[in-house]
């Protein structure tokens, strides 16, 4: 699938298919509902939820108890959040784009201003740069 046809969560997750041994078609299916802040609701941005998927897939689920594994995973998600907020100021599509994608008016504004072509690629890049700088578990 061409990059311009992928949503932001798909863009982040598929960037790691080779590293994770993940089939690209499966990654596209898994991440499809997370674009636009989870189903175009303007909530947590897809570059963030896509990063969470990568962080989870990097975890070694044989190293520790289920509670220890979850605790470790939650800690690295919080670390990602902190770094992303420091760089971009927010985690939600609504705040990052400055419009509410859950409304027809917000969708029209985003389209009119070309936000998915101007803002989103930088957010994808930032997410990938943060992931690349984090411990791979």
Buried (B, 14 or more C-beta within 10 A) or exposed (E): EEEEEBBBBBBBBBBBBEEBEBEEEEBBEBBBBBBBBBBBBBBBBBBBBBBBBBBBBBBEEEEEEEEEBEEBBEEBBEBBBEBBEEEBEBBBBBBBBBBBBBEEEBBEBBEEBEBBEEBBBEBBBBBBEBBEEBEEB
